[in-house]
Amino acid sequence: MTLAAGCGCTSPCGDCATTPRSNHKQTTRATSGRAYGGNATGNAATCHVQVYAAFAPQLDRAYDQGMTAPSYHHLDHTNAHLIARADVFDHPVDQDQLAGFLADDGHELIFAMQGDTVIGFASGVVLRHPDKHPAFFLNEVGVNPPHQRRGIGATLCEKLIALARERGCRGIWLATETDNVPARALYRSLSARETEAVVVYDWDDAMSA
């Protein structure tokens, strides 16, 4: 369970919501605590609005110039082979872990394809408790660099959120660092509420994974 983080880059990739990583594949990780940073006031608020607007997801004109729009798929046993060699994750797909993911109906993953290549994904898990309605934890979002800033990350999140609601989840959440401007711009573009003063605790190096 790791903190939803940014790639650490300064480029306005728009739908970037990643942990720092050298190849910048834009993978979001999330943790307990309700999402995001705080609401600024006064001049600071004006500044933040301008900064977030600059990073807001935008649809690239390439799709209007002949590039085929990506297709989106809900991961299940019938299409799991399509992600077997995908390079959008932190590590190569482990077949045993993939099988375990598919066997647990609490796990969900939406992936995007351009032709026969997986170019992005969003994953999450249904959270259950004896005294509450199920909630949904949005775990990771990733889009390969050549396909960033085309609204793919936002669309993946929208589809995963819609799926969680269809499953009866009454709360959907994640978290990211307050200085992760690209990730916060993505979530704000999806009308997510921001909550201040979240503190993260972890065991067994969960935040380093």
Buried (B, 14 or more C-beta within 10 A) or exposed (E): BBBBBBBBBEEBBBBBBBBEBEEBBBBBBBBBBBBBBEEEEEEEEEEBEEEBEEBBBBBBEEEEEEEEBBEBBEBEEEEBEBBEEBBBBBEEBEEEEBEEBBEEEBBBBBBBBBEEBBBBBBBBBBBEEEEEEBBBBBBBBBBBBEBBBBBBBBBBBBBBBEBBEEEEBEEBBBBBBEEBBBBBBBBBBEEBEBBEEBEBEBEEEBBEE
